[in-house]
Amino acid sequence: MFTGIVEEIGRVIKLEPGSQSYKIGVEAVRVLSDVKLGDSIAVNGVCLTVVEFGSRSFAADVMPETADKTTLGSLKPGDPVNLERALRLSDRLGGHLVQGHVDAVGRIVQKERLDIAVILRVGAPAALLKYAVPKGSIAIDGVSLTVVDVFEDSFTVSLIPHTAHQTVLGSKHSGDSVNLESDIIGRYVERLLTPGLAQEKSPLNLSFLAENGFL
C-alpha cells in the first residue's frame, strides 16, 4: 500500500528482457536508505518487488501482464520514473490509499498553465471514469492528485509547483501515456451497492464505512 506522495525521481538504467517478462534496473538514492530484498517500491505507480539492490540502484521483475497493462512496457534506459516506498503504519497519510495496481493507461490530451498551476486533462476509459468525481482522489503515475472536473472521455487535475517539480508529471506533454489508479474506496462502495456482488457475511459494509469516516 502507498500514499501517492512521490519520494524521489529515479532513472531507468537497464532493461533485461526475458521471453515475455523483463528485469528493470532503477537508479535511486532515498528509497534505498532502508531497502531489503522483497520490499515493495512503486515505480510510476506500479507496485514492484525488489529482487536485487546496491548502494545506488535496485532491480525488479516486470511480469508480462504488468508490461502489457501499464506504461512500464514502453520505458527506455534514461527515462525518469516516480518512486515511492510502501507505506508504514506509523507514516502520515499525506495523499490517499494507493495500491500500486494500475487500472488503466490514460493519455494526456491537454496541458496548460493557470497562474502558478499546471492543468492536465487526461483521457481515460469509461470503466475508470465512473470512479472519478470532482474533488475526489486519483493516482497518475503514482502521484496522488485531486480531480478538478470530469468529462465524458477525460478528467482534469491541477499540479501545484511542488508536484510539477518533484515528480515526472511536470515534464509530461500532450500525447504522453500515464498510469491511472482509481480510488479504492469508490470500487468498494460500488461492490457493496451492486446487487449480487456484495457478500452477505463480509465485514465491509456501508455501516462500517460510515463508522470509520469513509462516508
Secondary structure, 3 states (H helix, E strand, C coil): CECCCCCEEEEEEEEEECCCCEEEEEECCHHHCCCCCCCEEEECCEEEEEEEECCCEEEEEECHHHHHHCHHHHCCCCCEEEEEECCCCCCCCCCCCECCCCCEEEEEEEEEEECCEEEEEEECCHHHHCCCCCCCEEEECCEEEEEEEECCCEEEEEECHHHHHHCHHHHCCCCCEEEEEECHHHHHHHHHHCCCCCCCCCCCCHHHHHHCCCC
